[in-house]
Amino acid sequence: MSDRHPREVSIDGLVNIRDIGGLVVADGRIVRSGRVFRSDNPKSLTVSGRGQFREVVKPRTVIDLRMSLEVDREGYELDDHVNVISCPMTPQSGVNERQILAGMCDNLVDDYMKQIDVNARFVAQALGLIAERTNQPVVIHCTAGKDRTGIIIAMLLDILGVPHDEIVADYHLTTKNMAPVLERIRNSPVFQENGLADAPDWIFASDPQTMAGFLARMTATYGGAEAWALGQGMTHRQVEQLRTDLLVS
């Protein structure tokens, strides 16, 4: 993975936030820094962290990928000028054997593929929001900043032309940040009630082969993220706007 720019951001209360800027695309251009950030749930921001979030990230738009249950029970408040937009993506993995036997996924590659089908509307909406310059800087988050966030970021980076091995490496960075996120989930009443707190370990993993498998299957099925997005109603103008705004020589 490219280390030409420091991408991880220090914000008190957030443990899995980073700037996607600095990644290098196939033609040598670089993803612009300070435009798109991926993160865990801002609910855990401390008082000082809120100030750092305001001063370092400078968000105009926050895209919240969580379900309404998560938002209602694990919500947060940000500065008035920040536009929080909900694009709720329903996880597709079973958190217990009963759910898996009922047809929910028993691995993350299947989960991610099913999400860009079942949650296609919201994935495309999130990408379209990022493409609007007036929305930037944009923060994209779910609960852990791993799965739903990882899907949006992977599709975005693939559209931009970032090689798959770089996308995989960015996804895998979450592994070292998961311990405090997992502690939050295990101790959260809402996740204790819905079963996520007691889910098997594979649900919380961010192994490289998971993202590599998703990208390979997504590409084989749809021809890549750009073709998928255009098939979901994104316009060629939006796709080109992403590249114009987010790539620099």
QUIBEL-V133032 format. One record per backbone hydrogen bond with DSSP energy under -1.0 kcal/mol. CO is the residue of the C=O (numbers start at 1). NH is the residue of the N-H. If there is no record, write none. Layout:
BEGIN
((CO,NH) (CO,NH))
END
This chain:
BEGIN
((7,19) (11,14) (12,46) (17,9) (18,38) (20,23) (23,31) (25,28) (29,25) (30,248) (31,22) (35,138) (36,20) (37,140) (38,18) (41,44) (42,45) (46,50) (47,51) (48,52) (49,53) (50,54) (51,55) (52,56) (53,58) (60,83) (61,139) (62,85) (63,141) (64,87) (65,89) (67,71) (68,72) (69,73) (70,74) (79,82) (83,62) (85,64) (92,105) (96,100) (97,101) (98,102) (99,104) (100,103) (105,94) (107,111) (108,112) (109,113) (110,114) (111,115) (112,116) (114,117) (114,118) (115,119) (117,120) (119,123) (120,124) (121,125) (122,126) (123,127) (124,128) (125,129) (126,130) (127,131) (129,132) (132,135) (133,136) (137,60) (137,61) (138,37) (139,63) (140,39) (141,65) (143,41) (147,151) (148,152) (149,153) (150,154) (151,155) (152,156) (153,157) (154,158) (155,159) (156,160) (157,162) (161,26) (163,167) (164,168) (165,169) (166,170) (167,171) (168,172) (169,173) (171,174) (172,175) (174,177) (175,178) (178,182) (179,183) (180,184) (181,185) (182,186) (183,187) (185,188) (188,192) (189,193) (190,194) (191,197) (195,198) (196,199) (200,203) (201,204) (207,210) (207,211) (208,212) (209,213) (210,214) (211,215) (212,216) (213,217) (214,218) (215,219) (216,220) (217,221) (218,222) (219,223) (224,228) (225,229) (226,230) (227,231) (229,234) (230,233) (235,239) (236,240) (237,241) (238,242) (239,243) (240,244) (241,245) (242,246) (243,247) (246,32) (248,30))
END
